[in-house]
Amino acid sequence: MKVIAVIGAGQMGAGIAQLAAVAGADVWILDQDAKALQNAKMSIYDSVQRFVSKGQLDKVNPSSSY
């Protein structure tokens, strides 16, 4: 799979999106609540940065489209 859409930006949706992105997929997160989308984006970014700082992931350059 190259592109994955996750419906819902809650805790579970953000986790699924993160796993898919780390596996190399382009991920779209969809939610009606803009605040939930922003929270998911920050949660994913923070989590990935922790993996990078521990040397468990290479440095990533996130991109976002709205």
N, C-alpha and C positions, 0 to 999 in steps of 0.2 A: 504494500500500500504506500502510495506517495502522499496523498492528501487525506486528512481525517477531520471530520467535523464533530465537535463535542457539543451536545445540547445541554446547557446548564453550566453555569460558572461557579457552582458551589464547591464545597470541599472535595467531593468525589469527582466532579467534572474537571476541576483543576488538576487533580492527581492523575486522572486518565490522560489529560492533555499533556502533562509533563512527561509521563512515560512514553507516549507516542512521539513527542518531539525529541526526546533523548535517543529514541530508537531510529531517528532520522526522518520521520514524517513531517510534512508541513501540516500544521494544525490550525484549525479555525475553531474558536470557542464562541458559541452563540448564547445569548441571554438577553432578556428584555430589560434587565436591571443594569444600567451603566455602572453603578457602584460595585455590583457583583463582578462584572468584567474587570474593573480596575483592581479589585481585591485579588482576583484569580491571577492576573498578570503579575502583581507584586509578590504573591505567594510563590508562584512558579519561579520567578527571577531569584528570590531569596534562597529558595531550596536548591536551585541549580548552582548558585554561587557558593553555597556550602560544599557541594560535591566538588566543585572546581578547587576551592581552597584546600580540600583534603587530598587533592590529586586523583580523585576518582573519576573525573571528567576533564577533557581538554577544555580550554577557555572557549566560551561560546559568544557569539554576537547575535543577540536576539533582534528580531525585527517585528514590527507590528503594523497592521493595516486596520483602519477603522472604516 
